[in-house]
């Protein structure tokens, strides 16, 4: 599956590499960058069960204690 955060064309343009590297190599770099970013993103792995706002302070109650 092709990387979606940055395309081959965008990477080639932004780095100014033109046709220096093969499509497969550039796609591998795009996919590796996306995988790295995904490892740092939070994808709703712990549900929020309650929320409150008091005097501009937000409080969230998570389903799993000590997750963060």
N, C-alpha and C positions, 0 to 999 in steps of 0.2 A: 504494500500500500504506500502510495506517495505521501511524503510529509506535507502537512497543511499549514504549519505556522510560517514557513518560508519556502518558497518554490525554488526550483533550480534556476529559473530565469532571474528571480530577485537576487539570489545568492551570487550568480555570475555577474550581474550588474553592480551590485554593492561592493563586491570584492575586486571587480575589474579583471576577472580571470578569463573572460571570453570563452574560447573553446580549448583552453589549455588542458583541462581535465575532462575525462569521459563523463557522459551522463550518469553512468552507474556510480562513479566516485562522488560526484556532486550530490546525487540523491542520497547516498550513504551519509554524507556529512549533514545534509538537511535532516535526515531521520534521526541521526545521533543527537543533534542539537535539540530536536523536539523531545526525544526520550529523556534527555537530561533535564529539560525544563519541566516535563511532566512529573519527574521524581520529586520536584520541589513544590508542586502545586497540590492543593487540598481539594479533593473531589468528593466532598460530602460523605466522608467515611464515618463520621460520628454525627448522628442526627441531633439537631437542636430541639429540645422538648418544651422549652419555655423561654420567654423573653420579656424584659421589662425596661422601661425608660423612666428615669426619675432625675430631675434636675440636670438634664443633658448627659446623664451617665447611663449607658446601656449595659444591661446584665443579661447574659445568655446562660441557660442551664442545658448542659449537654447530657446525652443519654449514657455516656461512659465517663465516670469520674477519673480525673488525672490524665486525660488524653492530651491536654495542652498545658 
